[in-house]
Amino acid sequence: MEAGSLTAKKEVGAPQDIKKAPIMLSLIIGGFFAILNETLLNVALTDLISEFGVTANTIQWLTTGFMLVVGILVPITALLSGWFTTRQIFLGAMSLFTIGTVICGFAPSFEILLVGRLIQASGTGLLLPVMMNTILLIFPPEKRGGAMGMVGLVIMFAPAIGPTLSGVIVEAFNWRWLFFIVIPFALFSLAFAALFLKNVSILTRPKVDPLSIILSTLGFGGIVFGFSSAGEGHAGLASPQVYLSIIIGFVSLAVFVIRQLKLKEPMLNVRAFKSPMFSLTTVLLIIVMMSMFSTMIILPMFLQSGLLLSAFVAGLALLPGGVLNGLMSPVAGRLFDKYGPRILLIPGTALLMIVVWQFTTVTTSTSLTTFIILHSLLMIAVSMIMMPGQTNGLNQLPREYYPHGTAILNTLTQVGGAVGIALFISIMSAGTLNYMENPVQGGGSLEAEAMTAGVQLAFTVALLFAIVGFILSLFIKRTNPPEEEVSINELSNS
């Protein structure tokens, strides 16, 4: 019996003949610059509004559209991973990303810039699940926290550092250099991966179901488009364009889920939600992603338009938080391996709740130091929640569910981030517009006071989400893969 249990455990662990370091390095190099572009334009948005003559609600599509495409494509990666090797998907994804970056750099209009961003997003959407699924395949459960912490340097640190790099580059050159500087690194990633990246997945060639792809696209696309359109005009959610898009999105997703449950070979196996910790973690991470990405786009806009700071200073103010997030991610991963998720998730969500509450009180007279401290604490909280939460949720899934679990988590967190940005920008815009129509006499300019009112309203709504996140974290407990639990039970019975 003991020999059988050891065999089972070996099957769950990492392949012994695979060199992990070159694979990890390939994924980290490519992933960092791809995911960096989620927030690289944040500080430059104000300049782009002026250059292309568009509104804040229109310009946010450069960020929302990016994450929307990522959210649409990620579910398909569970299908693609059965048809294409790790190497093929990675090289194809990085090629798309590089092409999109070149288009963005030379874009003569907002429309062309948006097209380039969407092509960039296509590459990023294919890349994200490949990174996480590869880690699940090559690392045993007891070492996944540390490995996921290293990926946290990419998934969390890259978008966190984006606004800072954006501010420095825009101040020194112009917004086009945000793309020109990335191109050589993208080409290097392609060359490095071509030389060193190995295949770790097994091709199963599952049946392709076009209707599932259509339903998935309509579902996520409709929801994000609806929320993104809510801030355009006075009607808000009462606009037919808004509520019809949201309704179509939710109905399509409902039909998509029902179809996946009936198919013998589902495109995305939603039965992963039968694992309670995976389900709980998914909801928690959506909330955190909404809070993080909405803050990272609202804060630079407020620092520039409300506090009248330059793009360089606004970007520099966000640097400490980005650095702390990067430093904390590997530490949080190692703590997770040793102590489990609760020691990180409960304090992390409590800190998130406190920080968002403090953001509801900011005004144009709030010191820059206060903004730096609050943003730094926010990024520490995020690093304590995201990767430990993802690892714990995925650890409860059977091995054959890994591609589906990573696709589900990445899809819903990316779409959650997109909805968060769209929702909170819409709330901020509505609050600003309402103040302009009903001003209260203050000590500053009407425009600055109006934006302050909008920002405070957006963070007040974000606080409600943060409170829910803290409550959910209280129910999180450590999980083990089903295969490992079988091995443990066999050992105990022998």
Residue pairs with C-beta under 8 A, 6 or more apart in sequence:
1 490
1 491
1 493
1 494
2 490
2 491
2 494
4 490
5 486
5 487
5 488
5 490
5 491
5 494
6 487
8 483
8 486
8 487
8 490
9 483
9 484
9 487
11 483
12 140
12 141
12 399
12 481
12 483
12 484
12 487
13 140
14 20
14 137
14 138
14 139
14 140
15 137
15 138
15 200
18 138
18 198
18 200
19 198
20 138
20 139
22 196
22 197
22 198
23 134
23 138
23 196
23 197
23 198
23 200
24 135
24 147
24 150
25 192
25 196
26 90
26 189
26 192
26 193
26 196
26 197
27 90
27 130
27 131
27 134
27 151
27 154
27 197
28 150
28 151
28 153
28 154
29 185
29 188
29 189
29 192
29 193
30 90
30 93
30 94
30 127
30 186
30 189
30 190
30 193
31 127
31 128
31 131
31 151
31 154
31 155
31 158
32 153
32 154
32 157
32 158
33 97
33 158
33 182
33 185
33 186
33 189
34 93
34 94
34 97
34 120
34 123
34 124
34 127
34 186
35 124
35 127
35 128
35 154
35 155
35 158
35 159
36 158
36 159
36 161
36 162
36 165
36 182
37 66
37 97
37 101
37 117
37 120
37 124
37 162
37 182
38 63
38 66
38 67
38 70
38 124
38 158
38 159
38 162
38 293
38 417
39 63
39 159
39 160
39 162
39 163
39 166
39 293
39 296
39 297
40 162
40 163
40 165
40 166
40 178
40 182
41 48
41 62
41 63
41 162
41 166
41 175
41 178
42 63
42 162
42 163
42 166
42 296
42 297
42 300
43 163
43 164
43 166
43 167
43 170
43 300
43 304
43 311
43 314
43 315
44 166
44 170
44 175
44 178
44 311
45 56
45 59
45 60
45 62
45 63
45 297
45 300
45 301
46 301
46 304
46 305
46 311
47 170
47 174
47 175
47 311
48 54
48 59
48 62
48 110
48 113
48 175
49 55
49 56
49 59
51 175
52 59
52 109
52 110
52 113
54 110
55 232
56 301
56 425
56 429
57 228
57 231
57 232
57 425
57 426
57 429
58 110
58 232
59 110
60 228
60 297
60 421
60 422
60 425
61 114
61 228
62 113
62 114
62 117
63 293
63 297
63 421
64 224
64 228
64 418
64 421
64 422
65 114
65 117
65 118
65 121
66 117
66 118
66 120
66 121
66 124
67 121
67 224
67 293
67 414
67 415
67 417
67 418
67 421
68 121
68 220
68 221
68 224
68 225
68 415
68 418
69 118
69 121
69 122
69 125
70 121
70 124
70 125
70 128
70 410
70 414
71 125
71 220
71 224
71 411
71 412
71 414
71 415
71 418
72 125
72 216
72 217
72 220
72 221
73 121
73 122
73 125
73 126
74 125
74 128
74 129
74 407
74 410
74 411
74 414
75 216
75 220
75 267
75 268
75 407
75 408
75 411
76 213
76 216
76 267
77 89
77 125
77 126
77 128
77 129
77 130
77 403
77 407
78 129
78 267
78 268
78 269
78 403
78 404
78 406
78 407
79 206
79 208
79 267
79 268
80 89
80 126
81 89
81 129
81 130
81 133
81 201
81 403
82 203
82 204
82 205
82 206
82 403
83 203
83 205
83 206
84 92
84 203
85 199
85 201
85 203
86 130
86 134
86 197
86 198
86 199
86 200
86 201
87 193
87 197
87 198
87 199
89 126
89 127
89 130
90 127
90 130
90 193
90 197
91 190
91 193
91 194
91 197
92 123
92 126
93 122
93 123
93 124
93 125
93 126
93 127
93 130
94 123
94 127
94 186
94 189
94 190
94 193
95 123
95 190
96 119
96 120
96 122
96 123
96 126
97 119
97 120
97 122
97 123
97 124
97 127
97 186
98 123
98 183
98 186
98 187
98 190
99 119
100 116
100 117
100 118
100 119
100 120
100 121
100 122
100 123
101 116
101 120
101 179
101 182
101 183
101 186
102 116
102 179
102 183
103 112
103 115
103 116
103 119
104 113
104 116
104 117
104 120
104 179
105 116
105 176
105 179
105 180
105 183
106 176
107 113
107 115
107 116
116 179
125 414
128 155
128 410
128 414
129 403
129 406
129 407
129 410
131 151
131 154
131 155
132 148
132 151
132 390
132 394
132 406
132 409
132 410
133 201
133 402
133 403
133 406
134 200
134 201
135 144
135 147
135 148
135 151
136 144
136 394
136 402
136 406
137 200
137 201
137 402
138 200
139 147
141 395
141 480
141 481
141 484
142 337
143 337
144 337
144 391
144 394
144 395
145 333
145 334
145 335
145 336
145 337
145 387
145 388
145 391
146 330
146 333
146 334
146 337
147 333
148 333
148 336
148 387
148 388
148 390
148 391
149 329
149 330
149 331
149 332
149 333
149 334
149 336
149 387
150 329
150 330
150 333
151 387
152 329
152 330
152 332
152 333
152 383
152 386
152 387
153 326
153 329
153 330
155 386
155 387
156 325
156 326
156 329
156 379
156 382
156 383
156 386
156 387
157 322
157 325
157 326
157 329
159 293
159 296
160 296
160 318
160 321
160 322
160 325
160 326
160 379
160 382
161 319
161 322
161 323
161 326
162 296
162 322
163 296
163 299
163 300
163 314
163 315
163 318
163 322
164 315
164 316
164 318
164 319
164 322
165 178
165 315
166 178
166 311
166 315
167 300
167 310
167 311
167 312
167 313
167 314
167 315
167 316
167 318
168 312
168 315
168 316
169 175
169 177
169 178
169 181
170 177
170 178
170 311
170 312
170 315
171 310
171 311
171 312
171 315
172 312
201 403
206 265
206 267
207 264
207 265
208 267
209 259
209 263
209 265
209 266
209 267
211 259
212 256
212 259
212 260
212 263
212 266
212 267
212 268
213 267
215 252
215 253
215 255
215 256
215 259
216 252
216 253
216 256
216 267
216 268
218 248
218 249
218 252
219 249
219 250
219 252
219 253
219 256
220 249
220 253
220 411
220 415
221 249
222 245
222 246
222 247
222 248
222 249
222 250
222 252
223 245
223 246
223 249
223 250
223 253
223 415
223 419
224 249
224 415
224 418
224 419
224 422
225 245
225 249
226 241
226 242
226 243
226 244
226 245
226 246
226 249
227 242
227 246
227 419
227 422
227 423
227 426
228 418
228 422
228 426
229 239
229 241
229 242
229 245
230 236
230 237
230 239
230 242
230 422
230 423
230 426
231 422
231 425
231 426
231 427
231 428
231 429
231 430
232 239
233 239
234 433
235 242
236 242
236 426
236 430
237 243
257 270
259 266
260 266
260 267
260 268
260 269
260 270
261 270
261 271
266 404
268 404
268 407
268 408
268 411
269 401
269 404
270 404
270 408
271 401
272 278
272 397
272 401
272 404
272 405
272 408
273 279
273 282
273 408
275 393
275 396
275 397
275 479
276 396
277 392
277 393
277 396
277 476
277 477
277 479
278 393
278 394
278 396
278 397
278 405
280 393
280 472
280 475
280 476
281 389
281 390
281 392
281 393
281 409
281 476
282 393
282 408
282 409
282 412
283 472
284 345
284 349
284 385
284 389
284 469
284 472
284 473
284 476
285 385
285 386
285 389
285 390
285 393
285 409
285 412
285 413
285 416
286 412
286 413
286 416
287 416
287 465
287 466
287 468
287 469
287 472
288 349
288 352
288 382
288 385
288 386
288 389
288 469
289 386
289 413
289 414
289 416
289 417
289 420
290 416
290 417
290 419
290 420
290 423
290 424
290 462
290 465
291 352
291 356
291 378
291 420
291 462
291 465
291 466
291 469
292 378
292 382
292 417
292 420
293 417
293 418
293 420
293 421
294 420
294 421
294 423
294 424
294 425
294 458
294 462
295 356
295 359
295 375
295 378
295 462
296 318
297 421
297 424
297 425
298 424
298 425
298 428
298 455
298 458
298 459
299 318
299 371
299 375
300 314
300 315
300 318
302 362
302 451
302 452
302 455
303 309
303 313
303 314
303 317
303 368
303 371
304 310
304 311
304 314
305 447
305 448
305 451
306 364
306 448
306 451
306 452
306 455
307 364
307 368
308 448
309 317
309 368
313 368
317 368
317 371
317 372
317 375
318 372
318 375
320 372
320 375
320 376
321 372
321 375
321 376
321 377
321 378
321 379
321 380
322 379
324 376
324 379
324 380
324 383
325 379
325 380
325 382
325 383
328 379
328 380
328 383
328 384
329 383
329 387
332 344
332 383
332 384
332 387
332 388
333 387
333 388
333 391
335 343
335 344
335 388
336 344
336 387
336 388
336 391
336 392
340 392
340 477
340 478
341 388
341 389
341 391
341 392
341 476
341 477
341 478
342 473
342 476
342 477
342 478
344 384
344 385
344 388
345 384
345 385
345 388
345 389
345 473
345 476
346 470
346 473
346 474
346 476
347 384
348 381
348 382
348 383
348 384
348 385
348 473
349 381
349 385
349 466
349 469
349 470
349 472
349 473
350 470
351 377
351 380
351 381
351 384
352 378
352 381
352 382
352 385
352 466
352 469
352 470
353 463
353 466
353 467
353 469
353 470
354 377
355 374
355 377
355 378
355 381
356 378
356 459
356 462
356 463
356 466
357 463
357 466
358 374
359 374
359 455
359 459
359 462
360 456
360 459
360 460
360 463
361 456
362 370
362 371
362 374
362 452
362 455
362 456
362 459
363 452
364 444
364 448
364 449
364 452
365 444
385 469
385 473
389 476
390 409
392 476
392 478
392 479
393 405
393 409
393 479
394 402
394 405
394 406
394 409
395 479
395 480
395 481
396 479
396 480
396 481
396 482
397 404
397 405
397 481
397 482
398 481
398 482
398 483
399 481
399 483
423 461
424 458
424 461
424 462
425 458
427 454
427 457
427 458
427 461
428 451
428 454
428 455
428 457
428 458
429 454
430 454
430 457
431 453
431 454
431 455
431 456
431 457
431 458
432 450
432 451
432 453
432 454
433 450
433 454
434 453
435 449
435 450
435 453
435 454
436 446
436 450
439 446
439 449
439 450
440 449
442 449
480 488
